[in-house]
Amino acid sequence: MIVLNNTGASVDLLLRKGAVFVKTFTLETSAGTPINLTGYTFASQIRTQAGVLSATLTCTIINAGQGTFSISLGAPAIAALTVGTRYVWDLEYTNNSATAELMRGYVDIVNE
């Protein structure tokens, strides 16, 4: 569960070489009510700490009315990342022409 507020949540990711990465989230108000994601779009990227784009995650709304969405990255894209290198990632949402950061954190890559 992620609460929509004015500061992005810190969420670290662990990606395993040879595997597909999928993580599902539910976006809720601070009262625990799901936020309807109709009209929302999401964008997410993995970058080196120097800011070089390394991968773009796929963002999919699973159930707009229940506030659920996922981020994913295929095995070939993970294979292109370097084990032992710490990357950074972020996830932004856009709704009604307003864009804000929802999550950010570190990404670590490990062998199978």
N, CA, C and O atoms as CSV, one atom per row, in Angstrom:
chain,resi,resn,atom,element,x,y,z
A,1,MET,N,N,0.837,-1.171,0.000
A,1,MET,CA,C,0.000,0.000,0.000
A,1,MET,C,C,0.888,1.241,0.000
A,1,MET,O,O,1.841,1.336,0.773
A,2,ILE,N,N,0.569,2.171,-0.859
A,2,ILE,CA,C,1.263,3.448,-0.928
A,2,ILE,C,C,0.225,4.539,-0.711
A,2,ILE,O,O,-0.836,4.523,-1.335
A,3,VAL,N,N,0.527,5.484,0.169
A,3,VAL,CA,C,-0.385,6.590,0.448
A,3,VAL,C,C,0.006,7.763,-0.431
A,3,VAL,O,O,1.171,8.158,-0.477
A,4,LEU,N,N,-0.979,8.319,-1.131
A,4,LEU,CA,C,-0.731,9.469,-1.984
A,4,LEU,C,C,-0.592,10.711,-1.116
A,4,LEU,O,O,-1.524,11.083,-0.402
A,5,ASN,N,N,0.568,11.349,-1.177
A,5,ASN,CA,C,0.797,12.593,-0.439
A,5,ASN,C,C,1.725,13.475,-1.252
A,5,ASN,O,O,1.969,13.192,-2.425
A,6,ASN,N,N,2.238,14.517,-0.666
A,6,ASN,CA,C,3.051,15.453,-1.443
A,6,ASN,C,C,4.538,15.135,-1.432
A,6,ASN,O,O,5.335,15.910,-1.962
A,7,THR,N,N,4.929,14.012,-0.839
A,7,THR,CA,C,6.329,13.596,-0.891
A,7,THR,C,C,6.380,12.151,-1.377
A,7,THR,O,O,5.549,11.332,-0.986
A,8,GLY,N,N,7.329,11.846,-2.206
A,8,GLY,CA,C,7.460,10.490,-2.723
A,8,GLY,C,C,7.917,9.522,-1.650
A,8,GLY,O,O,8.761,9.849,-0.816
A,9,ALA,N,N,7.344,8.316,-1.682
A,9,ALA,CA,C,7.728,7.265,-0.737
A,9,ALA,C,C,9.074,6.676,-1.147
A,9,ALA,O,O,9.376,6.577,-2.336
A,10,SER,N,N,9.871,6.290,-0.177
A,10,SER,CA,C,11.151,5.654,-0.437
A,10,SER,C,C,10.934,4.139,-0.495
A,10,SER,O,O,10.562,3.514,0.498
A,11,VAL,N,N,11.174,3.561,-1.678
A,11,VAL,CA,C,10.984,2.125,-1.895
A,11,VAL,C,C,12.190,1.612,-2.662
A,11,VAL,O,O,12.449,2.049,-3.784
A,12,ASP,N,N,12.931,0.685,-2.060
A,12,ASP,CA,C,14.080,0.095,-2.736
A,12,ASP,C,C,13.650,-1.180,-3.458
A,12,ASP,O,O,12.758,-1.894,-2.999
A,13,LEU,N,N,14.297,-1.460,-4.601
A,13,LEU,CA,C,13.968,-2.628,-5.411
A,13,LEU,C,C,15.167,-3.563,-5.511
A,13,LEU,O,O,16.316,-3.121,-5.543
A,14,LEU,N,N,14.881,-4.870,-5.560
A,14,LEU,CA,C,15.902,-5.888,-5.771
A,14,LEU,C,C,15.512,-6.659,-7.021
A,14,LEU,O,O,14.457,-7.292,-7.060
A,15,LEU,N,N,16.362,-6.608,-8.048
A,15,LEU,CA,C,16.099,-7.292,-9.307
A,15,LEU,C,C,17.080,-8.432,-9.463
A,15,LEU,O,O,18.272,-8.282,-9.196
A,16,ARG,N,N,16.565,-9.585,-9.900
A,16,ARG,CA,C,17.374,-10.790,-10.030
A,16,ARG,C,C,17.617,-11.095,-11.516
A,16,ARG,O,O,16.676,-11.174,-12.306
A,17,LYS,N,N,18.892,-11.263,-11.878
A,17,LYS,CA,C,19.245,-11.637,-13.249
A,17,LYS,C,C,18.522,-12.934,-13.604
A,17,LYS,O,O,18.402,-13.828,-12.767
A,18,GLY,N,N,18.042,-13.037,-14.841
A,18,GLY,CA,C,17.371,-14.243,-15.311
A,18,GLY,C,C,15.901,-14.330,-14.937
A,18,GLY,O,O,15.236,-15.310,-15.275
A,19,ALA,N,N,15.382,-13.323,-14.243
A,19,ALA,CA,C,13.982,-13.346,-13.815
A,19,ALA,C,C,13.260,-12.107,-14.322
A,19,ALA,O,O,13.878,-11.088,-14.630
A,20,VAL,N,N,11.954,-12.214,-14.400
A,20,VAL,CA,C,11.111,-11.066,-14.703
A,20,VAL,C,C,10.775,-10.398,-13.376
A,20,VAL,O,O,10.492,-11.084,-12.393
A,21,PHE,N,N,10.803,-9.070,-13.336
A,21,PHE,CA,C,10.459,-8.333,-12.125
A,21,PHE,C,C,9.060,-7.763,-12.281
A,21,PHE,O,O,8.765,-7.091,-13.269
A,22,VAL,N,N,8.191,-8.031,-11.301
A,22,VAL,CA,C,6.852,-7.444,-11.251
A,22,VAL,C,C,6.553,-7.107,-9.803
A,22,VAL,O,O,6.751,-7.938,-8.916
A,23,LYS,N,N,6.079,-5.896,-9.558
A,23,LYS,CA,C,5.673,-5.487,-8.211
A,23,LYS,C,C,4.346,-4.747,-8.338
A,23,LYS,O,O,4.192,-3.858,-9.175
A,24,THR,N,N,3.388,-5.131,-7.490
A,24,THR,CA,C,2.060,-4.537,-7.516
A,24,THR,C,C,1.874,-3.645,-6.298
A,24,THR,O,O,2.300,-3.980,-5.193
A,25,PHE,N,N,1.230,-2.500,-6.519
A,25,PHE,CA,C,0.973,-1.531,-5.459
A,25,PHE,C,C,-0.509,-1.175,-5.432
A,25,PHE,O,O,-1.207,-1.289,-6.439
A,26,THR,N,N,-0.972,-0.746,-4.272
A,26,THR,CA,C,-2.304,-0.176,-4.131
A,26,THR,C,C,-2.132,1.249,-3.644
A,26,THR,O,O,-1.473,1.491,-2.632
A,27,LEU,N,N,-2.718,2.187,-4.359
A,27,LEU,CA,C,-2.631,3.596,-4.013
A,27,LEU,C,C,-3.860,3.966,-3.190
A,27,LEU,O,O,-4.992,3.784,-3.637
A,28,GLU,N,N,-3.629,4.489,-1.977
A,28,GLU,CA,C,-4.713,4.799,-1.053
A,28,GLU,C,C,-4.558,6.193,-0.464
A,28,GLU,O,O,-3.476,6.779,-0.484
A,29,THR,N,N,-5.659,6.706,0.059
A,29,THR,CA,C,-5.617,7.941,0.837
A,29,THR,C,C,-5.061,7.609,2.212
A,29,THR,O,O,-4.902,6.434,2.541
A,30,SER,N,N,-4.764,8.615,3.020
A,30,SER,CA,C,-4.258,8.363,4.374
A,30,SER,C,C,-5.299,7.673,5.247
A,30,SER,O,O,-4.949,7.088,6.272
A,31,ALA,N,N,-6.587,7.730,4.857
A,31,ALA,CA,C,-7.656,7.051,5.597
A,31,ALA,C,C,-7.804,5.591,5.165
A,31,ALA,O,O,-8.630,4.868,5.722
A,32,GLY,N,N,-7.007,5.143,4.171
A,32,GLY,CA,C,-7.059,3.760,3.739
A,32,GLY,C,C,-8.052,3.482,2.618
A,32,GLY,O,O,-8.321,2.323,2.305
A,33,THR,N,N,-8.591,4.519,2.019
A,33,THR,CA,C,-9.536,4.359,0.916
A,33,THR,C,C,-8.773,4.294,-0.401
A,33,THR,O,O,-7.932,5.155,-0.659
A,34,PRO,N,N,-9.044,3.292,-1.245
A,34,PRO,CA,C,-8.357,3.232,-2.542
A,34,PRO,C,C,-8.635,4.480,-3.378
A,34,PRO,O,O,-9.747,5.008,-3.378
A,35,ILE,N,N,-7.614,4.938,-4.086
A,35,ILE,CA,C,-7.749,6.084,-4.976
A,35,ILE,C,C,-8.087,5.558,-6.364
A,35,ILE,O,O,-7.401,4.679,-6.885
A,36,ASN,N,N,-9.146,6.096,-6.960
A,36,ASN,CA,C,-9.532,5.693,-8.303
A,36,ASN,C,C,-8.486,6.230,-9.282
A,36,ASN,O,O,-8.253,7.437,-9.351
A,37,LEU,N,N,-7.869,5.338,-10.025
A,37,LEU,CA,C,-6.780,5.706,-10.924
A,37,LEU,C,C,-7.240,6.014,-12.343
A,37,LEU,O,O,-6.411,6.155,-13.242
A,38,THR,N,N,-8.538,6.119,-12.554
A,38,THR,CA,C,-9.033,6.478,-13.874
A,38,THR,C,C,-8.456,7.843,-14.260
A,38,THR,O,O,-8.574,8.811,-13.509
A,39,GLY,N,N,-7.840,7.906,-15.420
A,39,GLY,CA,C,-7.230,9.144,-15.883
A,39,GLY,C,C,-5.776,9.317,-15.465
A,39,GLY,O,O,-5.124,10.268,-15.897
A,40,TYR,N,N,-5.256,8.421,-14.636
A,40,TYR,CA,C,-3.857,8.498,-14.217
A,40,TYR,C,C,-2.966,7.822,-15.257
A,40,TYR,O,O,-3.382,6.876,-15.925
A,41,THR,N,N,-1.750,8.313,-15.385
A,41,THR,CA,C,-0.701,7.610,-16.112
A,41,THR,C,C,0.522,7.574,-15.207
A,41,THR,O,O,0.695,8.430,-14.340
A,42,PHE,N,N,1.353,6.586,-15.419
A,42,PHE,CA,C,2.553,6.403,-14.608
A,42,PHE,C,C,3.762,6.262,-15.518
A,42,PHE,O,O,3.650,5.750,-16.632
A,43,ALA,N,N,4.914,6.716,-15.046
A,43,ALA,CA,C,6.172,6.577,-15.773
A,43,ALA,C,C,7.268,6.266,-14.761
A,43,ALA,O,O,7.325,6.863,-13.686
A,44,SER,N,N,8.140,5.320,-15.122
A,44,SER,CA,C,9.178,4.898,-14.184
A,44,SER,C,C,10.455,4.556,-14.932
A,44,SER,O,O,10.423,3.923,-15.987
A,45,GLN,N,N,11.583,4.982,-14.369
A,45,GLN,CA,C,12.881,4.727,-14.985
A,45,GLN,C,C,13.908,4.306,-13.940
A,45,GLN,O,O,13.823,4.663,-12.765
A,46,ILE,N,N,14.875,3.537,-14.415
A,46,ILE,CA,C,16.051,3.184,-13.624
A,46,ILE,C,C,17.228,3.914,-14.260
A,46,ILE,O,O,17.409,3.889,-15.477
A,47,ARG,N,N,18.024,4.564,-13.415
A,47,ARG,CA,C,19.184,5.329,-13.889
A,47,ARG,C,C,20.409,4.980,-13.051
A,47,ARG,O,O,20.293,4.486,-11.929
A,48,THR,N,N,21.584,5.248,-13.617
A,48,THR,CA,C,22.794,5.170,-12.815
A,48,THR,C,C,22.747,6.327,-11.820
A,48,THR,O,O,21.954,7.255,-11.986
A,49,GLN,N,N,23.571,6.280,-10.812
A,49,GLN,CA,C,23.582,7.382,-9.852
A,49,GLN,C,C,24.092,8.674,-10.489
A,49,GLN,O,O,23.895,9.757,-9.937
A,50,ALA,N,N,24.749,8.564,-11.651
A,50,ALA,CA,C,25.185,9.749,-12.384
A,50,ALA,C,C,24.070,10.294,-13.270
A,50,ALA,O,O,24.233,11.335,-13.907
A,51,GLY,N,N,22.924,9.585,-13.313
A,51,GLY,CA,C,21.778,10.080,-14.050
A,51,GLY,C,C,21.591,9.520,-15.453
A,51,GLY,O,O,20.726,9.993,-16.191
A,52,VAL,N,N,22.379,8.526,-15.837
A,52,VAL,CA,C,22.267,7.936,-17.170
A,52,VAL,C,C,21.128,6.912,-17.177
A,52,VAL,O,O,21.088,6.020,-16.329
A,53,LEU,N,N,20.203,7.043,-18.137
A,53,LEU,CA,C,19.082,6.127,-18.240
A,53,LEU,C,C,19.579,4.711,-18.522
A,53,LEU,O,O,20.344,4.489,-19.460
A,54,SER,N,N,19.133,3.747,-17.693
A,54,SER,CA,C,19.544,2.357,-17.848
A,54,SER,C,C,18.390,1.448,-18.248
A,54,SER,O,O,18.610,0.450,-18.935
A,55,ALA,N,N,17.161,1.768,-17.834
A,55,ALA,CA,C,15.993,0.947,-18.170
A,55,ALA,C,C,14.725,1.741,-17.892
A,55,ALA,O,O,14.700,2.627,-17.037
A,56,THR,N,N,13.680,1.408,-18.627
A,56,THR,CA,C,12.368,1.999,-18.407
A,56,THR,C,C,11.417,0.889,-17.978
A,56,THR,O,O,11.228,-0.088,-18.702
A,57,LEU,N,N,10.820,1.042,-16.802
A,57,LEU,CA,C,9.882,0.044,-16.314
A,57,LEU,C,C,8.526,0.233,-16.980
A,57,LEU,O,O,8.141,1.355,-17.309
A,58,THR,N,N,7.813,-0.851,-17.174
A,58,THR,CA,C,6.451,-0.808,-17.693
A,58,THR,C,C,5.501,-0.608,-16.525
A,58,THR,O,O,5.585,-1.318,-15.523
A,59,CYS,N,N,4.601,0.353,-16.650
A,59,CYS,CA,C,3.621,0.662,-15.609
A,59,CYS,C,C,2.239,0.304,-16.142
A,59,CYS,O,O,1.844,0.753,-17.218
A,60,THR,N,N,1.503,-0.516,-15.375
A,60,THR,CA,C,0.200,-1.009,-15.819
A,60,THR,C,C,-0.831,-0.818,-14.724
A,60,THR,O,O,-0.616,-1.247,-13.590
A,61,ILE,N,N,-1.944,-0.181,-15.044
A,61,ILE,CA,C,-3.048,-0.087,-14.083
A,61,ILE,C,C,-3.799,-1.412,-14.133
A,61,ILE,O,O,-4.277,-1.820,-15.191
A,62,ILE,N,N,-3.900,-2.075,-12.998
A,62,ILE,CA,C,-4.550,-3.383,-12.913
A,62,ILE,C,C,-6.044,-3.231,-12.656
A,62,ILE,O,O,-6.862,-3.843,-13.344
A,63,ASN,N,N,-6.400,-2.415,-11.663
A,63,ASN,CA,C,-7.803,-2.169,-11.323
A,63,ASN,C,C,-7.907,-0.710,-10.898
A,63,ASN,O,O,-7.593,-0.363,-9.760
A,64,ALA,N,N,-8.349,0.142,-11.820
A,64,ALA,CA,C,-8.387,1.586,-11.553
A,64,ALA,C,C,-9.245,1.906,-10.345
A,64,ALA,O,O,-8.851,2.724,-9.514
A,65,GLY,N,N,-10.406,1.283,-10.225
A,65,GLY,CA,C,-11.321,1.580,-9.122
A,65,GLY,C,C,-10.787,1.193,-7.760
A,65,GLY,O,O,-11.144,1.805,-6.753
A,66,GLN,N,N,-9.935,0.184,-7.721
A,66,GLN,CA,C,-9.347,-0.254,-6.458
A,66,GLN,C,C,-7.951,0.308,-6.224
A,66,GLN,O,O,-7.313,-0.007,-5.220
A,67,GLY,N,N,-7.475,1.137,-7.144
A,67,GLY,CA,C,-6.189,1.812,-6.955
A,67,GLY,C,C,-4.977,0.929,-7.134
A,67,GLY,O,O,-3.910,1.247,-6.610
A,68,THR,N,N,-5.105,-0.191,-7.870
A,68,THR,CA,C,-3.962,-1.091,-8.008
A,68,THR,C,C,-3.273,-0.920,-9.362
A,68,THR,O,O,-3.922,-0.776,-10.398
A,69,PHE,N,N,-1.958,-0.940,-9.322
A,69,PHE,CA,C,-1.137,-0.856,-10.525
A,69,PHE,C,C,0.141,-1.635,-10.284
A,69,PHE,O,O,0.476,-1.963,-9.145
A,70,SER,N,N,0.847,-1.927,-11.356
A,70,SER,CA,C,2.099,-2.666,-11.218
A,70,SER,C,C,3.203,-1.987,-12.017
A,70,SER,O,O,2.954,-1.204,-12.934
A,71,ILE,N,N,4.431,-2.316,-11.633
A,71,ILE,CA,C,5.603,-1.951,-12.410
A,71,ILE,C,C,6.296,-3.254,-12.760
A,71,ILE,O,O,6.282,-4.201,-11.974
A,72,SER,N,N,6.901,-3.306,-13.936
A,72,SER,CA,C,7.566,-4.550,-14.333
A,72,SER,C,C,8.753,-4.241,-15.237
A,72,SER,O,O,8.856,-3.175,-15.844
A,73,LEU,N,N,9.643,-5.228,-15.294
A,73,LEU,CA,C,10.811,-5.142,-16.159
A,73,LEU,C,C,11.142,-6.561,-16.595
A,73,LEU,O,O,11.244,-7.463,-15.764
A,74,GLY,N,N,11.312,-6.759,-17.908
A,74,GLY,CA,C,11.592,-8.082,-18.442
A,74,GLY,C,C,13.019,-8.543,-18.184
A,74,GLY,O,O,13.908,-7.743,-17.894
A,75,ALA,N,N,13.213,-9.858,-18.296
A,75,ALA,CA,C,14.524,-10.462,-18.049
A,75,ALA,C,C,15.613,-9.897,-18.967
A,75,ALA,O,O,16.729,-9.684,-18.493
A,76,PRO,N,N,15.349,-9.640,-20.266
A,76,PRO,CA,C,16.416,-9.069,-21.104
A,76,PRO,C,C,16.878,-7.690,-20.627
A,76,PRO,O,O,18.069,-7.384,-20.680
A,77,ALA,N,N,15.950,-6.863,-20.165
A,77,ALA,CA,C,16.331,-5.533,-19.660
A,77,ALA,C,C,17.130,-5.657,-18.369
A,77,ALA,O,O,18.072,-4.896,-18.147
A,78,ILE,N,N,16.764,-6.603,-17.524
A,78,ILE,CA,C,17.514,-6.820,-16.275
A,78,ILE,C,C,18.906,-7.354,-16.600
A,78,ILE,O,O,19.880,-6.987,-15.944
A,79,ALA,N,N,19.003,-8.223,-17.611
A,79,ALA,CA,C,20.304,-8.777,-18.002
A,79,ALA,C,C,21.281,-7.688,-18.436
A,79,ALA,O,O,22.494,-7.857,-18.311
A,80,ALA,N,N,20.763,-6.580,-18.943
A,80,ALA,CA,C,21.625,-5.476,-19.387
A,80,ALA,C,C,22.166,-4.645,-18.222
A,80,ALA,O,O,23.064,-3.825,-18.410
A,81,LEU,N,N,21.623,-4.855,-17.017
A,81,LEU,CA,C,22.087,-4.115,-15.841
A,81,LEU,C,C,23.245,-4.869,-15.189
A,81,LEU,O,O,23.362,-6.086,-15.340
A,82,THR,N,N,24.086,-4.155,-14.476
A,82,THR,CA,C,25.312,-4.721,-13.920
A,82,THR,C,C,25.136,-5.130,-12.458
A,82,THR,O,O,24.730,-4.329,-11.616
A,83,VAL,N,N,25.452,-6.395,-12.178
A,83,VAL,CA,C,25.421,-6.884,-10.798
A,83,VAL,C,C,26.433,-6.092,-9.976
A,83,VAL,O,O,27.550,-5.851,-10.433
A,84,GLY,N,N,26.053,-5.692,-8.783
A,84,GLY,CA,C,26.945,-4.966,-7.892
A,84,GLY,C,C,26.895,-3.458,-8.068
A,84,GLY,O,O,27.468,-2.726,-7.261
A,85,THR,N,N,26.220,-2.980,-9.105
A,85,THR,CA,C,26.060,-1.543,-9.304
A,85,THR,C,C,24.763,-1.111,-8.650
A,85,THR,O,O,23.729,-1.744,-8.861
A,86,ARG,N,N,24.792,-0.071,-7.880
A,86,ARG,CA,C,23.576,0.451,-7.257
A,86,ARG,C,C,23.005,1.537,-8.159
A,86,ARG,O,O,23.639,2.558,-8.424
A,87,TYR,N,N,21.802,1.280,-8.613
A,87,TYR,CA,C,21.082,2.218,-9.463
A,87,TYR,C,C,20.056,2.976,-8.619
A,87,TYR,O,O,19.834,2.649,-7.453
A,88,VAL,N,N,19.438,3.986,-9.219
A,88,VAL,CA,C,18.327,4.686,-8.586
A,88,VAL,C,C,17.118,4.571,-9.513
A,88,VAL,O,O,17.269,4.373,-10.718
A,89,TRP,N,N,15.927,4.694,-8.946
A,89,TRP,CA,C,14.710,4.633,-9.746
A,89,TRP,C,C,13.702,5.632,-9.210
A,89,TRP,O,O,13.798,6.089,-8.071
A,90,ASP,N,N,12.740,5.958,-10.049
A,90,ASP,CA,C,11.629,6.780,-9.582
A,90,ASP,C,C,10.365,6.397,-10.341
A,90,ASP,O,O,10.419,5.778,-11.404
A,91,LEU,N,N,9.248,6.774,-9.780
A,91,LEU,CA,C,7.937,6.548,-10.385
A,91,LEU,C,C,7.143,7.827,-10.236
A,91,LEU,O,O,6.945,8.320,-9.125
A,92,GLU,N,N,6.690,8.362,-11.354
A,92,GLU,CA,C,5.882,9.578,-11.344
A,92,GLU,C,C,4.488,9.257,-11.848
A,92,GLU,O,O,4.297,8.351,-12.659
A,93,TYR,N,N,3.523,10.009,-11.358
A,93,TYR,CA,C,2.170,9.876,-11.879
A,93,TYR,C,C,1.728,11.220,-12.434
A,93,TYR,O,O,2.176,12.279,-11.994
A,94,THR,N,N,0.842,11.146,-13.408
A,94,THR,CA,C,0.222,12.333,-13.973
A,94,THR,C,C,-1.280,12.147,-13.888
A,94,THR,O,O,-1.808,11.096,-14.252
A,95,ASN,N,N,-1.968,13.178,-13.403
A,95,ASN,CA,C,-3.419,13.186,-13.303
A,95,ASN,C,C,-3.889,14.619,-13.487
A,95,ASN,O,O,-3.457,15.519,-12.767
A,96,ASN,N,N,-4.769,14.827,-14.446
A,96,ASN,CA,C,-5.285,16.177,-14.720
A,96,ASN,C,C,-4.158,17.170,-14.986
A,96,ASN,O,O,-4.182,18.292,-14.482
A,97,SER,N,N,-3.194,16.765,-15.761
A,97,SER,CA,C,-2.060,17.595,-16.165
A,97,SER,C,C,-1.086,17.918,-15.037
A,97,SER,O,O,-0.121,18.649,-15.260
A,98,ALA,N,N,-1.309,17.400,-13.847
A,98,ALA,CA,C,-0.364,17.583,-12.741
A,98,ALA,C,C,0.517,16.336,-12.641
A,98,ALA,O,O,0.015,15.212,-12.684
A,99,THR,N,N,1.814,16.535,-12.509
A,99,THR,CA,C,2.757,15.430,-12.390
A,99,THR,C,C,3.477,15.534,-11.052
A,99,THR,O,O,3.886,16.616,-10.632
A,100,ALA,N,N,3.624,14.393,-10.393
A,100,ALA,CA,C,4.322,14.369,-9.104
A,100,ALA,C,C,5.042,13.036,-8.933
A,100,ALA,O,O,4.661,12.027,-9.525
A,101,GLU,N,N,6.075,13.052,-8.124
A,101,GLU,CA,C,6.804,11.832,-7.803
A,101,GLU,C,C,6.011,11.039,-6.780
A,101,GLU,O,O,5.569,11.582,-5.768
A,102,LEU,N,N,5.833,9.762,-7.045
A,102,LEU,CA,C,5.119,8.883,-6.126
A,102,LEU,C,C,6.094,8.044,-5.307
A,102,LEU,O,O,5.904,7.867,-4.104
A,103,MET,N,N,7.142,7.526,-5.960
A,103,MET,CA,C,8.134,6.685,-5.281
A,103,MET,C,C,9.510,6.955,-5.861
A,103,MET,O,O,9.655,7.452,-6.978
A,104,ARG,N,N,10.505,6.615,-5.074
A,104,ARG,CA,C,11.891,6.693,-5.503
A,104,ARG,C,C,12.696,5.783,-4.593
A,104,ARG,O,O,12.239,5.427,-3.507
A,105,GLY,N,N,13.872,5.412,-5.020
A,105,GLY,CA,C,14.714,4.578,-4.167
A,105,GLY,C,C,15.898,4.031,-4.939
A,105,GLY,O,O,16.221,4.480,-6.039
A,106,TYR,N,N,16.532,3.048,-4.326
A,106,TYR,CA,C,17.690,2.385,-4.929
A,106,TYR,C,C,17.258,1.080,-5.574
A,106,TYR,O,O,16.254,0.478,-5.192
A,107,VAL,N,N,18.042,0.655,-6.568
A,107,VAL,CA,C,17.836,-0.629,-7.224
A,107,VAL,C,C,19.146,-1.400,-7.144
A,107,VAL,O,O,20.198,-0.906,-7.549
A,108,ASP,N,N,19.069,-2.607,-6.622
A,108,ASP,CA,C,20.219,-3.489,-6.575
A,108,ASP,C,C,19.966,-4.686,-7.482
A,108,ASP,O,O,18.851,-5.207,-7.534
A,109,ILE,N,N,20.997,-5.120,-8.194
A,109,ILE,CA,C,20.898,-6.236,-9.120
A,109,ILE,C,C,21.716,-7.398,-8.529
A,109,ILE,O,O,22.863,-7.219,-8.118
A,110,VAL,N,N,21.103,-8.586,-8.496
A,110,VAL,CA,C,21.793,-9.760,-7.975
A,110,VAL,C,C,21.747,-10.872,-9.024
A,110,VAL,O,O,20.872,-10.881,-9.890
A,111,ASN,N,N,22.690,-11.804,-8.942
A,111,ASN,CA,C,22.714,-12.950,-9.834
A,111,ASN,C,C,21.583,-13.911,-9.505
A,111,ASN,O,O,20.974,-13.843,-8.438
A,112,GLU,N,N,21.315,-14.818,-10.457
A,112,GLU,CA,C,20.257,-15.813,-10.262
A,112,GLU,C,C,20.472,-16.607,-9.003
A,112,GLU,O,O,19.674,-17.489,-8.686
